[in-house]
């Protein structure tokens, strides 16, 4: 009888326990960032900022946790509007990344204001009413994960962080290090624990006819194949590589499996994985090849590419001809993608239906 009462009490107490918010343990103060590049959202309105020049990932509490209904975005000349808000000209800013807060549906934008060594990192918020405002970093709750072994060469420092994603309670950070295999993927628990060396990644580049360890992952998405969790990573010129998440251990040397070659002379920019009408696809923005749609049906059946490729091979894809000059591509909701397109002084930010 006593045991039964104790078990009942334990169940009641357990039911009352609420998980601590993601902002628990954060410091309040001024955030020191040397650059603001890749962005990602985690739980409870936490925004992750990749600071390549500072070799760290910063998590800030945006306080932006009021649920917003999915809508649409259509801002013409967004770079001009950002420049005006920052008191400068459009050719004096560079938009580094855009990301949607999945709770509020507000859009966050990382910007570099100024040129070269004098550029200032800025984070902006575009709310669902179309209002643009700067996110203050002067007095905010934040946490920092310092990245060990960043690239030593000054011309590689901007590639310390090429992509950040929040996956299953962890922050995945792709980029370069000064390790033997400089292509690197770090998996950092959140709330932050000290970042380790990360996994060292090698892949076969069909159009270059060789294995490579010094080319950074440019963009990636988490993806489940069968019952196993992978990341699908895209590299310049343009191999698509699958890497098991279970192998992403500190100091591990991993050989990724190349499952597609999508053409030379191209840099992948962003990827979105989605489902439509019961089928799975990946949408990829590219510097030279436009926006491509990969058909992920039977992705587990494609043989690894381990020999030279002169054209394209592996996972089939089509080009979305109506999407031109796309610079950034992110998920907005289950049916829409957020697209930044155009050229300097005439860039538009809008949502599109996932094709």
Secondary structure, 3 states (H helix, E strand, C coil): CHHHHHHHHHHHHHHHCCCCCCCCCCEEECCCCCCCCCEEECHHHEEEEEECCCCEEEEEECCCCCCCCCCCCEECCHHHHHHHHCCCCHHHEEEEEEEECCCCCCEEEEEEECCHHHCEEEEEEECCCCCEEECCCCCEEEEEEECCCCCCCHHHHHHCCCEEEEECCEEEEEEECCCCCCEEEEEEECCCCCCCCCEEEEEEECCCCEEECCCCCCEEEEEEECCEEEEEEECCCCEEEEEEHHHCCCCCEEECEEEEECCCCCCEEEEEEEEECCEEEEEEEECCCCEEEEECCCHHHCCCCCCCCCCCEECCEEECCCCCCEEEEEECCCCEEEEEEEECCEEEEEEEECC
